[in-house]
Amino acid sequence: MDPQILTARLPGMMDAMATQNTVKAQALQQRLAGRAWRWPPVTELSVRYRAGFAYLDALLDNGDELPLCRLRDTGDPDLWGFALYTDSTGRYEDAILPTGHTAGTPEEALDCSCGLYLGAPVTARLARGEDLAAAVDIWRQANTARGRPPTEQRIARVRDKLTDPDALVLVTAVGDEVLGMALAEPGRDQDGHGARLEELCHISMVFVHPDHWGRRMGLLLLEGIAGHAHKQGYAHLQVWTGKSNDQAQHLYRRAGFTPSGRTLQLDSGEPVLHFVRPASYPRKINAKLRRVY
């Protein structure tokens, strides 16, 4: 081949390869964003793609950058070879995932790496008896941080609601430490004053400890509520939120809720909006991993 032709073609070829690498890195980063935030120390996940390999690095809340692992592209988006970064050698070494295989999904690779280096992830689970006091305290601290400290009477009412036999209470936790709470209960006709509606699940509380705001735990709680509500036979979820509460509205939209068009006015005079979604709505969270304060 004429050297001049080769020279002319190389820049375009290199640009195409760079673009392809960027697209693959962005696709992986987008896919893993909804997983990485479950690891509390991680504030940002970065992905580099080069020569058939993807390199995952985490930025931690103490400012450190932590290399996690290297994924080998097999051409199957759900099957990547796994190599763990070892600090002692400063290299990536082939490793076995908890599944017993040397290849798996990107999520499995991320969880394995973070589990080895960072400890326990954030999970959503049904509240146990010993979680209820922590759930009430999170509700109290979140309201206080918003400038609405609750009275003792309100605190007592919330305790009663959480212990109601029909209550569906979930918490987000790292190990035994509770970081967020959500309460759902059977929906009722006439906006809560009428007969029970068997297919409707009403979400009345979603609160996260102020130290963990912006870490998408609200999404995890809402998806947990949806999953358990679906298992219990509910077909629809509903929630009301303040018309001026843009942050809450954004959360519900991200979790698949849409406005029904209905509005009410609370006794306080505050207008609230009605949001609904099917209980079985597929999870589609499109988010870049970055903590927001």
Summary of the structure (lengths in Angstrom):
residues: 293
radius of gyration: 23.2
end to end distance: 57.2
largest distance: 85.9
contacts: 848
relative contact order: 0.10
helix: 36%
strand: 35%
